[in-house]
Amino acid sequence: MGWTKYFRRARWERERAEEIDSYIEIETAENVERGMAPDEARAAAQRKFGNRQLVQEEIREMNTIQPLETLVRDVRYAARALRRSPGFFCTAVLTLALGIGANTAIFSIVDSLLLRPLPYPQAERLAQVSLEFLGQGGGLNTAVNGRIWEMVRDGVPELDKAVYSASVTGINLAFPGQNRAEFAQQQRVGSGYFRVLGVPPVVGREFTTEEDRTGGPPVAVISHALWQRVFALDPAVMGKTIHLRGEPHQVVGVMPADFRTNSVVDVWTPLRPNTGGEGQGTNYHVIARLPVNLSWESVQQQLAAIWAARPRTRRTNAPEEYRLLAFPLQASFTQGIRTPLLILWSAVGMVLLIACVNIASLLLARAGSRSRELATRLALGCGRGGVVRQLLTESVLVSLAGGVLGLAIGYFALSGLEQLAGDLFPVWQPVQVDLRVLAVTLGLALFTSLVFGLAPALHFSRIDIHGNLIQSGSRGHAGRANHWPQRCLVVTEVALGVILLVSAGLMVRSFAHLRGLDPGFDPNRVLTASFSLQDARYKDPQAVSRLFRDGLERMRQIPGVESAAVTLSLPFESALNVGFHRLDGPAAREQRRNEITNIAYVTPSYFETLRIPLRRGRLLLESDSAASTPVAVVNDAFAAAYFREQEAVGSHFSLGTQQFEVVGVVGNVQSGAGWGQFGPYGQVPFVYVSPDQLPGSLLASAHTWFAPHWVIRGNGGAAGLKAGMQQAAAAVDPLLPISGFKAMHEVRAGTLAMERFMLSLLAGLAGLALLLSGIGLYGLISGTVSERTRELGIRMALGASFGQAVGSVVLPGFWLTLAGVSIGLLGASAATRVLRSMLWGVTTSDPLTLGAVAAGLLVVAVLASLAPAARILRLDPANTLRHE
């Protein structure tokens, strides 16, 4: 049997009728040959054939799959019904498309980062070895020190494991025979790193154990992009030399083009881990691959055993404070972004739920206007199941149309999200709307059709047949008892909208707080340029001092430059934090361990360039050299935190074996911190020293983790200043490239990128929820006005004023909104707890936010109610009664 009749029903029926006509014509001709008159022959042929209509029905039933026939009939009927209500159809489809589009875009990101496995063979067997803090508040530190790495390396021999640096740093990449260099991203990894991940180099090999030891030969593995950019995919790249950090390195391998980690990397070099220097701090990451015969529980037991048996030193903690554990590598890669992504996913899910509630409310209102039609179908024997099926079919058609449009919206929204997010999220595989996302979107569309269609269908399948059929067609107030489902839905969507609006409001308040903080300096007309001094040519502090002196001299000659300086770190960004010890005062005698502070070396002109105010004492001077007494300038926060009982100026502290005298106190500058609850940035204790007086070991360590910055204040255009700084830097050292330029407002924007991203999305979703809530209220009041036209006409004819009539319609919407706001505020108090770690300067119970959301929704409710209620003002009671 063909499928023609389901898609070309009229043609199929016509062909069957033509076959019957042909049979009758043939029989008629045979009867004529037998001697019958033509009319008698036709009549005899028709009698012999039988009931034509009955035969057609039998043929149709013989060639029909009944469920499919029923489905086709329901779809055709639903399409005609929706075509008769274009306003409802367009509103429902657009409402659903906005919800599905938002979910499609966010799900594409969540799927790529949280749900899909990492792009490595058997990625589910990859683990990260970390320390978990068991004290109050808990916490997980994925970085470990060199001693812990050795414990894991030697204590769990069944694991295939490797170690790598906790950060990716910028370095200078130069080429032999060429007087130029470029800035590249370097990651230091131990031997076996690529083997553990399961991705060998596409050309060459990875590092050997001998190369990963102190004093090993300088070698490098490069990325496929660097191989293409520098060596033009030369297959003979093995053994060629590149200069990294001012030292020649031999290329031993090239990674595949699709190899990705959680950071963009151009070149890998041996880590050469140890337990001294860098290895004393938590600066390493340990990854491991579990063999198929080793369970996660067994690994945890072995890690617990070696942790309990570790030697006790002053640098280790009691066993009850920390524990060593292994957890999936993907969870480690996404540790910092998991909570924001799950918050956004929950938020778009709520928007979709609001959209479904809204459409369910529209369906209830629409089905209410079709009560006589539905009652007639039930009276003719359709059955309640048939009514439910028919209404659900209409819901499915709406959801499929909304899903298709939502997919298009999600595709464009995803492009916007990628631009808004920038480099916030590590992407190790493409974020795109692929077949997997298409399948989820289709499933979501079908699921939503059940969510918003089932309740109205079940409700109206139980309508009173007799009561609806005997109505004369007038619309009175008799049906108002059936409004309770729609009212419940309106309360629900308002409550969900409140949760989103409160969340967005808290993010707005937090962002406004951070933006409103006094930076502590003048950020206007300040331009910065970063460069790497992790370079063998600048291991000598005198070479660093000479570079700064010559470079600043040239930059001060750039037209439009007022002043110039060098700093290890910029305001708003995280700085080097170190431990120090106070040497005098009452607190020094009680100090049993090092305190923590941010520290940066700066040239003396730094305070003038940024216009940081001096509180007391003096600033750094050009005479504060390596040959003079080491001095430091501290900020107000440092003095308040550590020198409360004495004057900071004249006090002393030590960094390792180097002693410093505090000679001045300056104002606080907003800076990042690696400890405490300062937020993205805050008034962090800070120490400023001269680069000439910083201990050599600390200077080298600082350049391993941080890229210093040229800083200028100028009056000229940004393009001219950038070109001048580029030329000045190249003139001093052409092999010391500038990695990038940033104005100070761009530095602040980069620090607040995650807050801006969350704020933008939550505010957009909250605005959409507010719009949908307004549409829901409008639909409820509009339907009420339509159904109560006769009642309102009677009341006004009996003396009721327009105000009383309008109030009787508007007040229910107001009270429903008030109920939804009350429920939503209670829900928001619980839901917004997950935002606590992202809020600064505001609490989750902020009265201003809660009050603004409540007042705003009530205003929207009044406006949404007044618009349809205004139709009452045009109501003529006499005409209403006459036509009703």
C-alpha positions, 0 to 999 in steps of 0.5 A: 500500500502506498502512502499517497492517501495520507498526503494527497487524500483527495487524489486517492479518493478520486482514483478509487471513485474512478475505479468503481466507475470503470467497473460499473461502466464495464458491467453496463456495457456487458448488460447492453450486449445481452440485450438490455436497454442502456438505462436498465443495463446501468441500473442492473450494474449498480445493483450488482455492485451494491452500495457504492458508499459502503464499498468505498468505506470498506476499501478505505478500511482495508487500505488503512492503518487505523492509528495512522489514519486517526493521526493524520485526521487529527493533524489536519483538523488541528492545522485547520483549527490553528489556522483559524486562530493566527493570533494565538498561534503566532503568540504561542509559537514565538513564546515557546521559540524564545524559551527553546532558543535560550535553552538551545544556546546554553545547552550547546555550551553546557554540553560541550564543557560539562556533558561531552567527554574530554577529547581523549581516549577513554576520558572517563578513566582520567583523574586529577589528584587533589587535596580536599580541605575537610574543615569548615566550609570545605574546599578543593585544591587541584594544585599540589606541591612537589612532595605530594607529587613524589608521594603519588608517583612512588606510592601508587605504582598501578596508576599511569601518572604525570605532572604539569605546571599549574599555569600557562605563561607567556614567553618570548619565542625567537628564531635563529638568524632572525632579529625578531620574536613573537609572544607565545603561550608555554606550558611546562609538563612532565614526561609521560604527560601526553601518554597519560592523556592518550594523545601522542605527537603526530610527528616525533615524540614526547619528553623522556625521563632524562629530559625531564630532570634538572639539568636535562637537555632543552627540548620542546614539543610544539603545537600544530598551529605553531608548526604551520605558522613557523615551519610551514608544516615542514616534515623535517621539523624534528631537530630544528632549533627555536629560542624560548626564554632566550635559550635554544630548544630543540624541537622533538615533537609536534602535537595533532591539529585537534589536540586541546587542553583547558588552555591555548598552548603554543609550545610545551617544555619539560617541567623538571619537578622538584621539592624545592623552590617552585616545588615548595608551593602548590604549583603542580597538577597531577593527572593519572589514568586508571587502568581497566582493572583498577577501580576508583574506590581502590585508588582512593584507598591507596591515596588515603594510605600514602597520605596517612603514612606521609612524614610529618613536617612543619609544612604538612597539616594534620591528617584530619584537616586534608585528604588526598583524593582522585576525581574525574579530570573533566570536573577539574577542568570545569571546576571554576565554570561549573557553578555559573553554567549550571546557574544559567542552565537552571535560569533558561530552564525556568524561562522555558517553564514560564513559557510553557505555563504561559502557553498552557494559560493561553490554551485554557483561555482558547479552549474555554472559547471553544467549549460549545465545539468540544461539547458538541464533539463529545455529544456526537460520540468523539469520547473524552480520549478523542478530545484529549488527543485532539487538543494534544495534537494542537499542542504538538504542532505548536511545539514543533513550530516553536522548536524549529523557530527556537532552533534558529534563535538558538543558533544566532544566540550562541554566536552572541554568547560566544562573543560575550563570553570571550575567553571566559570558558576553556573550549577543548571541543567546538561549541556548536548546534550539532545533531546532538543538540538538534535531537535534544531540541526536538525532544525538548519541543515534544516534552514541552507540548506535553507539559503545557498541553496535557493539563488544559486537555484533561481539564476540558475533556471533563466539561459539562456537555449539557450545560454548554449545549443549552447555552444560547451563545451568550457569555456570562459569568457562569463559566468563571468557576473554570478559571482556577487552572488559568489563575494558578498558572498565572501565579506560577509564572509570576513566582518563577519570574520573581526568582529570576528577577531577584537573581538578576537584580542581585547580580546588578547590585553586585556589579554596580558595587564593584564598578562603583569602588574607588579605584584608588588612582586615576585610570583615565588616559593610562595605557599598558603593554605587557612583556615577558622577562622569563628570559635567560638574558634577564636572569641578572637583576642588573640587566633587568634594571638596565632594560627598565631604565633604557626603555622608560627613557625612550617611552618618555620621549614619545609625543603625548606621553606625560609619564611612564613606569614599569610594574610587575602587576596591574591594578584590578588584576591578581598580583604576586602574593608572598609570606612575610614576617614582621620584625618589630612591634608587639605583634612581631613577638606573637607572630608564629607564621608568615603573614600574606601580602600582595607584592609588586616591584615598581619603578619610582615613577609608578605612583606619579603615572597612576596618581596614587596619593601618598599618605605619609612618609615618602615614595620610592626614589631613583637612589633606592638601588641595590647598593642602598638599604632595602625599603618598601612602600605599603598601602593603607590596607597593609598598615591597618592589617599588620601595623595597627599598634604602631606606626607603619613608617619606620617599621621593618619586615622580612621577605625570606632573608631580606629585610625591608624598612617601610618608608611610606604609606600610599592609598589603596588601589583595587587589586586581586588577591589569591586569598581571603574574601576580597572578591574579583578585586578589593583593597588588598594589603600591598607592598611596593618595592624597587626591582633593584632591591628585590631578592634575585630568587624572588625576582626570577620566581616573579618572572616565571609567573607574571609578565611585567608591564610598561605603563604610560599616561598620555594625551595622544591617540591610542593608535599613536601611543601604541605605535610609539611604545612598540617602536621604543620597546623594539629599539631597546630589545627587538627580541622582547616582543610586546604581548598586547596593549590594554587601556586601564578600563579594559583591565578592569573589564577583563577582571569583571568579565565573568560578572558581566557575562552572568549579569547580561544573561540573567538580566536578559532572561529576567526581562524575558520572564517579566514579558511573559508574565505580563503576557499571561496576565494580559491573556487572563484579564482579556479572556475575563473581559470577553466572557463577562461582557454581558454581566458587565453590561447588566451591572453598568445598566443597573448603575455600576460606574465604569470605575467599579466595572474596571476594578472588578476586572483589574483587581483579580490580576493584582491579587494574583500577582501579589500571591505570585510575588509572595510565593516567588520571594520565598522561593528566591530566598532559597534559590539565590543561595547558589549565588552567594559566591558571586555576590559582593557588597550585597546579600541575598536578602537585599531589601532594595532588590526584593522591594524593587522586584515586587514593586516592578511586578505589581506595576506590570500587573496593573498595566497588563490588566488595564490594557484589556480592561480599557475595552470596558470604557467603550462598552455600551450597556444598551447595545450589549444587552440587545446583542446578547 
